[in-house]
Amino acid sequence: MKKLLTWGAIGLITTALLDPLLYSMLDRPIPWLRDILMAAGGILCFYLLIKNRDYL
């Protein structure tokens, strides 16, 4: 479970930060809602890791 949350947090936050850069290079509109949801999911994974660090 710890590895899944770690991968989820790192993957979602990294994708949320790099996705607007990719879309701007392709001259396409940036899907802000999707990026905000991915960042929120990554932050939630980090929160769960910190909150349950004694149990994981």
PDBQT receptor file of N, H, CA, C and O in Angstrom, charges set to zero:
ATOM      1  N   MET A   1       0.829  -1.189   0.000  1.00  0.00    +0.000 N 
ATOM      2  CA  MET A   1       0.000   0.000   0.000  1.00  0.00    +0.000 C 
ATOM      3  C   MET A   1       0.875   1.254   0.000  1.00  0.00    +0.000 C 
ATOM      4  O   MET A   1       0.555   2.245  -0.657  1.00  0.00    +0.000 OA
ATOM      5  N   LYS A   2       1.981   1.200   0.743  1.00  0.00    +0.000 N 
ATOM      6  H   LYS A   2       2.241   0.395   1.277  1.00  0.00    +0.000 HD
ATOM      7  CA  LYS A   2       2.868   2.355   0.814  1.00  0.00    +0.000 C 
ATOM      8  C   LYS A   2       3.468   2.654  -0.559  1.00  0.00    +0.000 C 
ATOM      9  O   LYS A   2       3.562   3.813  -0.962  1.00  0.00    +0.000 OA
ATOM     10  N   LYS A   3       3.867   1.622  -1.262  1.00  0.00    +0.000 N 
ATOM     11  H   LYS A   3       3.791   0.680  -0.935  1.00  0.00    +0.000 HD
ATOM     12  CA  LYS A   3       4.468   1.809  -2.584  1.00  0.00    +0.000 C 
ATOM     13  C   LYS A   3       3.444   2.355  -3.575  1.00  0.00    +0.000 C 
ATOM     14  O   LYS A   3       3.777   3.197  -4.408  1.00  0.00    +0.000 OA
ATOM     15  N   LEU A   4       2.215   1.885  -3.491  1.00  0.00    +0.000 N 
ATOM     16  H   LEU A   4       1.945   1.200  -2.814  1.00  0.00    +0.000 HD
ATOM     17  CA  LEU A   4       1.152   2.374  -4.375  1.00  0.00    +0.000 C 
ATOM     18  C   LEU A   4       0.871   3.855  -4.129  1.00  0.00    +0.000 C 
ATOM     19  O   LEU A   4       0.726   4.625  -5.079  1.00  0.00    +0.000 OA
ATOM     20  N   LEU A   5       0.794   4.255  -2.867  1.00  0.00    +0.000 N 
ATOM     21  H   LEU A   5       0.912   3.629  -2.095  1.00  0.00    +0.000 HD
ATOM     22  CA  LEU A   5       0.559   5.659  -2.548  1.00  0.00    +0.000 C 
ATOM     23  C   LEU A   5       1.735   6.537  -2.968  1.00  0.00    +0.000 C 
ATOM     24  O   LEU A   5       1.543   7.659  -3.434  1.00  0.00    +0.000 OA
ATOM     25  N   THR A   6       2.943   6.025  -2.803  1.00  0.00    +0.000 N 
ATOM     26  H   THR A   6       3.099   5.113  -2.424  1.00  0.00    +0.000 HD
ATOM     27  CA  THR A   6       4.118   6.787  -3.212  1.00  0.00    +0.000 C 
ATOM     28  C   THR A   6       4.141   6.982  -4.720  1.00  0.00    +0.000 C 
ATOM     29  O   THR A   6       4.350   8.094  -5.203  1.00  0.00    +0.000 OA
ATOM     30  N   TRP A   7       3.925   5.899  -5.466  1.00  0.00    +0.000 N 
ATOM     31  H   TRP A   7       3.755   4.995  -5.074  1.00  0.00    +0.000 HD
ATOM     32  CA  TRP A   7       3.891   6.002  -6.921  1.00  0.00    +0.000 C 
ATOM     33  C   TRP A   7       2.755   6.904  -7.386  1.00  0.00    +0.000 C 
ATOM     34  O   TRP A   7       2.918   7.678  -8.329  1.00  0.00    +0.000 OA
ATOM     35  N   GLY A   8       1.618   6.806  -6.734  1.00  0.00    +0.000 N 
ATOM     36  H   GLY A   8       1.485   6.177  -5.968  1.00  0.00    +0.000 HD
ATOM     37  CA  GLY A   8       0.478   7.656  -7.096  1.00  0.00    +0.000 C 
ATOM     38  C   GLY A   8       0.781   9.118  -6.853  1.00  0.00    +0.000 C 
ATOM     39  O   GLY A   8       0.486   9.964  -7.697  1.00  0.00    +0.000 OA
ATOM     40  N   ALA A   9       1.366   9.421  -5.715  1.00  0.00    +0.000 N 
ATOM     41  H   ALA A   9       1.606   8.733  -5.030  1.00  0.00    +0.000 HD
ATOM     42  CA  ALA A   9       1.672  10.815  -5.396  1.00  0.00    +0.000 C 
ATOM     43  C   ALA A   9       2.690  11.391  -6.373  1.00  0.00    +0.000 C 
ATOM     44  O   ALA A   9       2.478  12.467  -6.931  1.00  0.00    +0.000 OA
ATOM     45  N   ILE A  10       3.782  10.685  -6.579  1.00  0.00    +0.000 N 
ATOM     46  H   ILE A  10       3.954   9.810  -6.126  1.00  0.00    +0.000 HD
ATOM     47  CA  ILE A  10       4.830  11.181  -7.462  1.00  0.00    +0.000 C 
ATOM     48  C   ILE A  10       4.343  11.252  -8.902  1.00  0.00    +0.000 C 
ATOM     49  O   ILE A  10       4.588  12.240  -9.594  1.00  0.00    +0.000 OA
ATOM     50  N   GLY A  11       3.659  10.217  -9.354  1.00  0.00    +0.000 N 
ATOM     51  H   GLY A  11       3.460   9.414  -8.792  1.00  0.00    +0.000 HD
ATOM     52  CA  GLY A  11       3.173  10.196 -10.736  1.00  0.00    +0.000 C 
ATOM     53  C   GLY A  11       2.143  11.276 -11.019  1.00  0.00    +0.000 C 
ATOM     54  O   GLY A  11       2.221  11.957 -12.042  1.00  0.00    +0.000 OA
ATOM     55  N   LEU A  12       1.187  11.437 -10.128  1.00  0.00    +0.000 N 
ATOM     56  H   LEU A  12       1.124  10.885  -9.297  1.00  0.00    +0.000 HD
ATOM     57  CA  LEU A  12       0.140  12.424 -10.365  1.00  0.00    +0.000 C 
ATOM     58  C   LEU A  12       0.668  13.852 -10.298  1.00  0.00    +0.000 C 
ATOM     59  O   LEU A  12       0.299  14.684 -11.126  1.00  0.00    +0.000 OA
ATOM     60  N   ILE A  13       1.516  14.143  -9.336  1.00  0.00    +0.000 N 
ATOM     61  H   ILE A  13       1.816  13.466  -8.663  1.00  0.00    +0.000 HD
ATOM     62  CA  ILE A  13       2.042  15.509  -9.221  1.00  0.00    +0.000 C 
ATOM     63  C   ILE A  13       2.974  15.825 -10.390  1.00  0.00    +0.000 C 
ATOM     64  O   ILE A  13       2.923  16.926 -10.940  1.00  0.00    +0.000 OA
ATOM     65  N   THR A  14       3.812  14.883 -10.769  1.00  0.00    +0.000 N 
ATOM     66  H   THR A  14       3.853  13.989 -10.323  1.00  0.00    +0.000 HD
ATOM     67  CA  THR A  14       4.706  15.108 -11.902  1.00  0.00    +0.000 C 
ATOM     68  C   THR A  14       3.916  15.319 -13.186  1.00  0.00    +0.000 C 
ATOM     69  O   THR A  14       4.228  16.222 -13.962  1.00  0.00    +0.000 OA
ATOM     70  N   THR A  15       2.909  14.507 -13.414  1.00  0.00    +0.000 N 
ATOM     71  H   THR A  15       2.656  13.774 -12.783  1.00  0.00    +0.000 HD
ATOM     72  CA  THR A  15       2.084  14.648 -14.608  1.00  0.00    +0.000 C 
ATOM     73  C   THR A  15       1.324  15.962 -14.592  1.00  0.00    +0.000 C 
ATOM     74  O   THR A  15       1.192  16.610 -15.630  1.00  0.00    +0.000 OA
ATOM     75  N   ALA A  16       0.823  16.368 -13.434  1.00  0.00    +0.000 N 
ATOM     76  H   ALA A  16       0.930  15.841 -12.590  1.00  0.00    +0.000 HD
ATOM     77  CA  ALA A  16       0.084  17.625 -13.345  1.00  0.00    +0.000 C 
ATOM     78  C   ALA A  16       0.987  18.819 -13.630  1.00  0.00    +0.000 C 
ATOM     79  O   ALA A  16       0.513  19.836 -14.138  1.00  0.00    +0.000 OA
ATOM     80  N   LEU A  17       2.273  18.718 -13.315  1.00  0.00    +0.000 N 
ATOM     81  H   LEU A  17       2.657  17.892 -12.903  1.00  0.00    +0.000 HD
ATOM     82  CA  LEU A  17       3.194  19.820 -13.585  1.00  0.00    +0.000 C 
ATOM     83  C   LEU A  17       3.705  19.824 -15.018  1.00  0.00    +0.000 C 
ATOM     84  O   LEU A  17       3.917  20.893 -15.591  1.00  0.00    +0.000 OA
ATOM     85  N   LEU A  18       3.904  18.651 -15.606  1.00  0.00    +0.000 N 
ATOM     86  H   LEU A  18       3.732  17.783 -15.141  1.00  0.00    +0.000 HD
ATOM     87  CA  LEU A  18       4.462  18.576 -16.952  1.00  0.00    +0.000 C 
ATOM     88  C   LEU A  18       3.405  18.627 -18.054  1.00  0.00    +0.000 C 
ATOM     89  O   LEU A  18       3.730  18.971 -19.191  1.00  0.00    +0.000 OA
ATOM     90  N   ASP A  19       2.174  18.301 -17.753  1.00  0.00    +0.000 N 
ATOM     91  H   ASP A  19       1.910  18.022 -16.830  1.00  0.00    +0.000 HD
ATOM     92  CA  ASP A  19       1.111  18.272 -18.760  1.00  0.00    +0.000 C 
ATOM     93  C   ASP A  19       0.861  19.646 -19.388  1.00  0.00    +0.000 C 
ATOM     94  O   ASP A  19       0.747  19.725 -20.611  1.00  0.00    +0.000 OA
ATOM     95  N   PRO A  20       0.769  20.733 -18.610  1.00  0.00    +0.000 N 
ATOM     96  CA  PRO A  20       0.586  22.038 -19.261  1.00  0.00    +0.000 C 
ATOM     97  C   PRO A  20       1.762  22.430 -20.156  1.00  0.00    +0.000 C 
ATOM     98  O   PRO A  20       1.573  23.093 -21.176  1.00  0.00    +0.000 OA
ATOM     99  N   LEU A  21       2.964  22.025 -19.780  1.00  0.00    +0.000 N 
ATOM    100  H   LEU A  21       3.117  21.487 -18.951  1.00  0.00    +0.000 HD
ATOM    101  CA  LEU A  21       4.132  22.311 -20.605  1.00  0.00    +0.000 C 
ATOM    102  C   LEU A  21       4.035  21.594 -21.946  1.00  0.00    +0.000 C 
ATOM    103  O   LEU A  21       4.327  22.182 -22.987  1.00  0.00    +0.000 OA
ATOM    104  N   LEU A  22       3.634  20.349 -21.927  1.00  0.00    +0.000 N 
ATOM    105  H   LEU A  22       3.397  19.871 -21.082  1.00  0.00    +0.000 HD
ATOM    106  CA  LEU A  22       3.485  19.576 -23.155  1.00  0.00    +0.000 C 
ATOM    107  C   LEU A  22       2.403  20.164 -24.048  1.00  0.00    +0.000 C 
ATOM    108  O   LEU A  22       2.602  20.312 -25.254  1.00  0.00    +0.000 OA
ATOM    109  N   TYR A  23       1.259  20.499 -23.460  1.00  0.00    +0.000 N 
ATOM    110  H   TYR A  23       1.098  20.379 -22.480  1.00  0.00    +0.000 HD
ATOM    111  CA  TYR A  23       0.166  21.049 -24.254  1.00  0.00    +0.000 C 
ATOM    112  C   TYR A  23       0.521  22.418 -24.821  1.00  0.00    +0.000 C 
ATOM    113  O   TYR A  23       0.088  22.750 -25.924  1.00  0.00    +0.000 OA
ATOM    114  N   SER A  24       1.287  23.212 -24.103  1.00  0.00    +0.000 N 
ATOM    115  H   SER A  24       1.639  22.943 -23.207  1.00  0.00    +0.000 HD
ATOM    116  CA  SER A  24       1.680  24.519 -24.639  1.00  0.00    +0.000 C 
ATOM    117  C   SER A  24       2.668  24.369 -25.787  1.00  0.00    +0.000 C 
ATOM    118  O   SER A  24       2.666  25.187 -26.706  1.00  0.00    +0.000 OA
ATOM    119  N   MET A  25       3.512  23.340 -25.755  1.00  0.00    +0.000 N 
ATOM    120  H   MET A  25       3.513  22.675 -25.008  1.00  0.00    +0.000 HD
ATOM    121  CA  MET A  25       4.429  23.106 -26.873  1.00  0.00    +0.000 C 
ATOM    122  C   MET A  25       3.685  22.631 -28.113  1.00  0.00    +0.000 C 
ATOM    123  O   MET A  25       4.120  22.895 -29.234  1.00  0.00    +0.000 OA
ATOM    124  N   LEU A  26       2.570  21.936 -27.925  1.00  0.00    +0.000 N 
ATOM    125  H   LEU A  26       2.216  21.721 -27.014  1.00  0.00    +0.000 HD
ATOM    126  CA  LEU A  26       1.780  21.440 -29.044  1.00  0.00    +0.000 C 
ATOM    127  C   LEU A  26       0.759  22.456 -29.535  1.00  0.00    +0.000 C 
ATOM    128  O   LEU A  26       0.006  22.167 -30.465  1.00  0.00    +0.000 OA
ATOM    129  N   ASP A  27       0.718  23.647 -28.925  1.00  0.00    +0.000 N 
ATOM    130  H   ASP A  27       1.330  23.881 -28.170  1.00  0.00    +0.000 HD
ATOM    131  CA  ASP A  27      -0.235  24.705 -29.277  1.00  0.00    +0.000 C 
ATOM    132  C   ASP A  27      -1.675  24.238 -29.174  1.00  0.00    +0.000 C 
ATOM    133  O   ASP A  27      -2.498  24.542 -30.038  1.00  0.00    +0.000 OA
ATOM    134  N   ARG A  28      -1.972  23.515 -28.138  1.00  0.00    +0.000 N 
ATOM    135  H   ARG A  28      -1.304  23.268 -27.436  1.00  0.00    +0.000 HD
ATOM    136  CA  ARG A  28      -3.333  23.071 -27.837  1.00  0.00    +0.000 C 
ATOM    137  C   ARG A  28      -3.798  23.740 -26.553  1.00  0.00    +0.000 C 
ATOM    138  O   ARG A  28      -2.972  24.168 -25.746  1.00  0.00    +0.000 OA
ATOM    139  N   PRO A  29      -5.105  23.838 -26.352  1.00  0.00    +0.000 N 
ATOM    140  CA  PRO A  29      -5.585  24.408 -25.086  1.00  0.00    +0.000 C 
ATOM    141  C   PRO A  29      -5.252  23.480 -23.917  1.00  0.00    +0.000 C 
ATOM    142  O   PRO A  29      -5.326  22.257 -24.036  1.00  0.00    +0.000 OA
ATOM    143  N   ILE A  30      -4.888  24.080 -22.800  1.00  0.00    +0.000 N 
ATOM    144  H   ILE A  30      -4.828  25.073 -22.703  1.00  0.00    +0.000 HD
ATOM    145  CA  ILE A  30      -4.463  23.311 -21.623  1.00  0.00    +0.000 C 
ATOM    146  C   ILE A  30      -5.699  22.880 -20.836  1.00  0.00    +0.000 C 
ATOM    147  O   ILE A  30      -6.522  23.725 -20.483  1.00  0.00    +0.000 OA
ATOM    148  N   PRO A  31      -5.848  21.584 -20.554  1.00  0.00    +0.000 N 
ATOM    149  CA  PRO A  31      -6.996  21.099 -19.763  1.00  0.00    +0.000 C 
ATOM    150  C   PRO A  31      -6.763  21.342 -18.268  1.00  0.00    +0.000 C 
ATOM    151  O   PRO A  31      -6.298  20.454 -17.553  1.00  0.00    +0.000 OA
ATOM    152  N   TRP A  32      -7.087  22.543 -17.808  1.00  0.00    +0.000 N 
ATOM    153  H   TRP A  32      -7.465  23.264 -18.389  1.00  0.00    +0.000 HD
ATOM    154  CA  TRP A  32      -6.775  22.939 -16.441  1.00  0.00    +0.000 C 
ATOM    155  C   TRP A  32      -7.507  22.103 -15.407  1.00  0.00    +0.000 C 
ATOM    156  O   TRP A  32      -6.944  21.785 -14.359  1.00  0.00    +0.000 OA
ATOM    157  N   LEU A  33      -8.749  21.743 -15.682  1.00  0.00    +0.000 N 
ATOM    158  H   LEU A  33      -9.207  22.002 -16.533  1.00  0.00    +0.000 HD
ATOM    159  CA  LEU A  33      -9.508  20.955 -14.706  1.00  0.00    +0.000 C 
ATOM    160  C   LEU A  33      -8.836  19.609 -14.461  1.00  0.00    +0.000 C 
ATOM    161  O   LEU A  33      -8.707  19.176 -13.316  1.00  0.00    +0.000 OA
ATOM    162  N   ARG A  34      -8.417  18.959 -15.513  1.00  0.00    +0.000 N 
ATOM    163  H   ARG A  34      -8.521  19.311 -16.443  1.00  0.00    +0.000 HD
ATOM    164  CA  ARG A  34      -7.733  17.670 -15.385  1.00  0.00    +0.000 C 
ATOM    165  C   ARG A  34      -6.422  17.818 -14.610  1.00  0.00    +0.000 C 
ATOM    166  O   ARG A  34      -6.100  16.976 -13.772  1.00  0.00    +0.000 OA
ATOM    167  N   ASP A  35      -5.670  18.875 -14.884  1.00  0.00    +0.000 N 
ATOM    168  H   ASP A  35      -5.931  19.559 -15.565  1.00  0.00    +0.000 HD
ATOM    169  CA  ASP A  35      -4.399  19.086 -14.185  1.00  0.00    +0.000 C 
ATOM    170  C   ASP A  35      -4.624  19.386 -12.703  1.00  0.00    +0.000 C 
ATOM    171  O   ASP A  35      -3.870  18.917 -11.850  1.00  0.00    +0.000 OA
ATOM    172  N   ILE A  36      -5.643  20.155 -12.405  1.00  0.00    +0.000 N 
ATOM    173  H   ILE A  36      -6.256  20.536 -13.098  1.00  0.00    +0.000 HD
ATOM    174  CA  ILE A  36      -5.949  20.463 -11.002  1.00  0.00    +0.000 C 
ATOM    175  C   ILE A  36      -6.381  19.198 -10.266  1.00  0.00    +0.000 C 
ATOM    176  O   ILE A  36      -5.995  18.986  -9.116  1.00  0.00    +0.000 OA
ATOM    177  N   LEU A  37      -7.181  18.357 -10.925  1.00  0.00    +0.000 N 
ATOM    178  H   LEU A  37      -7.494  18.530 -11.859  1.00  0.00    +0.000 HD
ATOM    179  CA  LEU A  37      -7.615  17.106 -10.292  1.00  0.00    +0.000 C 
ATOM    180  C   LEU A  37      -6.440  16.147 -10.077  1.00  0.00    +0.000 C 
ATOM    181  O   LEU A  37      -6.379  15.461  -9.056  1.00  0.00    +0.000 OA
ATOM    182  N   MET A  38      -5.511  16.097 -11.030  1.00  0.00    +0.000 N 
ATOM    183  H   MET A  38      -5.560  16.654 -11.859  1.00  0.00    +0.000 HD
ATOM    184  CA  MET A  38      -4.332  15.240 -10.856  1.00  0.00    +0.000 C 
ATOM    185  C   MET A  38      -3.461  15.735  -9.709  1.00  0.00    +0.000 C 
ATOM    186  O   MET A  38      -2.962  14.934  -8.918  1.00  0.00    +0.000 OA
ATOM    187  N   ALA A  39      -3.275  17.046  -9.614  1.00  0.00    +0.000 N 
ATOM    188  H   ALA A  39      -3.680  17.697 -10.257  1.00  0.00    +0.000 HD
ATOM    189  CA  ALA A  39      -2.481  17.600  -8.510  1.00  0.00    +0.000 C 
ATOM    190  C   ALA A  39      -3.166  17.335  -7.175  1.00  0.00    +0.000 C 
ATOM    191  O   ALA A  39      -2.504  17.001  -6.192  1.00  0.00    +0.000 OA
ATOM    192  N   ALA A  40      -4.483  17.483  -7.136  1.00  0.00    +0.000 N 
ATOM    193  H   ALA A  40      -5.021  17.754  -7.934  1.00  0.00    +0.000 HD
ATOM    194  CA  ALA A  40      -5.214  17.219  -5.892  1.00  0.00    +0.000 C 
ATOM    195  C   ALA A  40      -5.110  15.742  -5.502  1.00  0.00    +0.000 C 
ATOM    196  O   ALA A  40      -4.988  15.420  -4.320  1.00  0.00    +0.000 OA
ATOM    197  N   GLY A  41      -5.158  14.853  -6.481  1.00  0.00    +0.000 N 
ATOM    198  H   GLY A  41      -5.258  15.114  -7.441  1.00  0.00    +0.000 HD
ATOM    199  CA  GLY A  41      -4.992  13.427  -6.196  1.00  0.00    +0.000 C 
ATOM    200  C   GLY A  41      -3.608  13.112  -5.658  1.00  0.00    +0.000 C 
ATOM    201  O   GLY A  41      -3.471  12.302  -4.741  1.00  0.00    +0.000 OA
ATOM    202  N   GLY A  42      -2.578  13.742  -6.214  1.00  0.00    +0.000 N 
ATOM    203  H   GLY A  42      -2.689  14.400  -6.958  1.00  0.00    +0.000 HD
ATOM    204  CA  GLY A  42      -1.222  13.548  -5.716  1.00  0.00    +0.000 C 
ATOM    205  C   GLY A  42      -1.045  14.075  -4.309  1.00  0.00    +0.000 C 
ATOM    206  O   GLY A  42      -0.381  13.447  -3.485  1.00  0.00    +0.000 OA
ATOM    207  N   ILE A  43      -1.638  15.228  -4.028  1.00  0.00    +0.000 N 
ATOM    208  H   ILE A  43      -2.177  15.738  -4.698  1.00  0.00    +0.000 HD
ATOM    209  CA  ILE A  43      -1.570  15.791  -2.682  1.00  0.00    +0.000 C 
ATOM    210  C   ILE A  43      -2.316  14.900  -1.699  1.00  0.00    +0.000 C 
ATOM    211  O   ILE A  43      -1.876  14.721  -0.564  1.00  0.00    +0.000 OA
ATOM    212  N   LEU A  44      -3.444  14.340  -2.131  1.00  0.00    +0.000 N 
ATOM    213  H   LEU A  44      -3.801  14.486  -3.054  1.00  0.00    +0.000 HD
ATOM    214  CA  LEU A  44      -4.200  13.420  -1.270  1.00  0.00    +0.000 C 
ATOM    215  C   LEU A  44      -3.379  12.171  -0.958  1.00  0.00    +0.000 C 
ATOM    216  O   LEU A  44      -3.391  11.689   0.175  1.00  0.00    +0.000 OA
ATOM    217  N   CYS A  45      -2.666  11.643  -1.953  1.00  0.00    +0.000 N 
ATOM    218  H   CYS A  45      -2.656  12.034  -2.874  1.00  0.00    +0.000 HD
ATOM    219  CA  CYS A  45      -1.808  10.484  -1.702  1.00  0.00    +0.000 C 
ATOM    220  C   CYS A  45      -0.710  10.815  -0.695  1.00  0.00    +0.000 C 
ATOM    221  O   CYS A  45      -0.432  10.021   0.203  1.00  0.00    +0.000 OA
ATOM    222  N   PHE A  46      -0.080  11.990  -0.840  1.00  0.00    +0.000 N 
ATOM    223  H   PHE A  46      -0.306  12.636  -1.570  1.00  0.00    +0.000 HD
ATOM    224  CA  PHE A  46       0.933  12.402   0.130  1.00  0.00    +0.000 C 
ATOM    225  C   PHE A  46       0.330  12.564   1.514  1.00  0.00    +0.000 C 
ATOM    226  O   PHE A  46       0.949  12.181   2.507  1.00  0.00    +0.000 OA
ATOM    227  N   TYR A  47      -0.868  13.128   1.593  1.00  0.00    +0.000 N 
ATOM    228  H   TYR A  47      -1.371  13.439   0.787  1.00  0.00    +0.000 HD
ATOM    229  CA  TYR A  47      -1.532  13.301   2.880  1.00  0.00    +0.000 C 
ATOM    230  C   TYR A  47      -1.777  11.951   3.544  1.00  0.00    +0.000 C 
ATOM    231  O   TYR A  47      -1.541  11.794   4.742  1.00  0.00    +0.000 OA
ATOM    232  N   LEU A  48      -2.249  10.981   2.772  1.00  0.00    +0.000 N 
ATOM    233  H   LEU A  48      -2.440  11.108   1.798  1.00  0.00    +0.000 HD
ATOM    234  CA  LEU A  48      -2.498   9.649   3.326  1.00  0.00    +0.000 C 
ATOM    235  C   LEU A  48      -1.204   8.979   3.779  1.00  0.00    +0.000 C 
ATOM    236  O   LEU A  48      -1.189   8.268   4.784  1.00  0.00    +0.000 OA
ATOM    237  N   LEU A  49      -0.112   9.206   3.032  1.00  0.00    +0.000 N 
ATOM    238  H   LEU A  49      -0.125   9.783   2.215  1.00  0.00    +0.000 HD
ATOM    239  CA  LEU A  49       1.180   8.658   3.445  1.00  0.00    +0.000 C 
ATOM    240  C   LEU A  49       1.637   9.244   4.770  1.00  0.00    +0.000 C 
ATOM    241  O   LEU A  49       2.130   8.523   5.637  1.00  0.00    +0.000 OA
ATOM    242  N   ILE A  50       1.473  10.551   4.926  1.00  0.00    +0.000 N 
ATOM    243  H   ILE A  50       1.073  11.137   4.222  1.00  0.00    +0.000 HD
ATOM    244  CA  ILE A  50       1.925  11.198   6.159  1.00  0.00    +0.000 C 
ATOM    245  C   ILE A  50       1.017  10.845   7.320  1.00  0.00    +0.000 C 
ATOM    246  O   ILE A  50       1.492  10.603   8.430  1.00  0.00    +0.000 OA
ATOM    247  N   LYS A  51      -0.291  10.813   7.074  1.00  0.00    +0.000 N 
ATOM    248  H   LYS A  51      -0.677  11.010   6.173  1.00  0.00    +0.000 HD
ATOM    249  CA  LYS A  51      -1.241  10.535   8.144  1.00  0.00    +0.000 C 
ATOM    250  C   LYS A  51      -1.080   9.111   8.681  1.00  0.00    +0.000 C 
ATOM    251  O   LYS A  51      -1.179   8.887   9.888  1.00  0.00    +0.000 OA
ATOM    252  N   ASN A  52      -0.834   8.162   7.800  1.00  0.00    +0.000 N 
ATOM    253  H   ASN A  52      -0.753   8.344   6.820  1.00  0.00    +0.000 HD
ATOM    254  CA  ASN A  52      -0.768   6.756   8.189  1.00  0.00    +0.000 C 
ATOM    255  C   ASN A  52       0.653   6.206   8.166  1.00  0.00    +0.000 C 
ATOM    256  O   ASN A  52       0.844   5.017   7.910  1.00  0.00    +0.000 OA
ATOM    257  N   ARG A  53       1.644   7.038   8.426  1.00  0.00    +0.000 N 
ATOM    258  H   ARG A  53       1.488   8.004   8.633  1.00  0.00    +0.000 HD
ATOM    259  CA  ARG A  53       3.034   6.577   8.324  1.00  0.00    +0.000 C 
ATOM    260  C   ARG A  53       3.381   5.518   9.359  1.00  0.00    +0.000 C 
ATOM    261  O   ARG A  53       4.283   4.713   9.125  1.00  0.00    +0.000 OA
ATOM    262  N   ASP A  54       2.696   5.494  10.494  1.00  0.00    +0.000 N 
ATOM    263  H   ASP A  54       1.964   6.148  10.684  1.00  0.00    +0.000 HD
ATOM    264  CA  ASP A  54       2.983   4.482  11.515  1.00  0.00    +0.000 C 
ATOM    265  C   ASP A  54       2.384   3.119  11.150  1.00  0.00    +0.000 C 
ATOM    266  O   ASP A  54       2.896   2.083  11.573  1.00  0.00    +0.000 OA
ATOM    267  N   TYR A  55       1.317   3.119  10.376  1.00  0.00    +0.000 N 
ATOM    268  H   TYR A  55       0.901   3.961  10.032  1.00  0.00    +0.000 HD
ATOM    269  CA  TYR A  55       0.627   1.876  10.032  1.00  0.00    +0.000 C 
ATOM    270  C   TYR A  55       1.147   1.249   8.742  1.00  0.00    +0.000 C 
ATOM    271  O   TYR A  55       0.973   0.051   8.518  1.00  0.00    +0.000 OA
ATOM    272  N   LEU A  56       1.782   2.055   7.895  1.00  0.00    +0.000 N 
ATOM    273  H   LEU A  56       1.923   3.028   8.076  1.00  0.00    +0.000 HD
ATOM    274  CA  LEU A  56       2.215   1.516   6.599  1.00  0.00    +0.000 C 
ATOM    275  C   LEU A  56       3.588   0.934   6.685  1.00  0.00    +0.000 C 
ATOM    276  O   LEU A  56       4.111   0.436   5.688  1.00  0.00    +0.000 OA
TER     277      LEU A  56
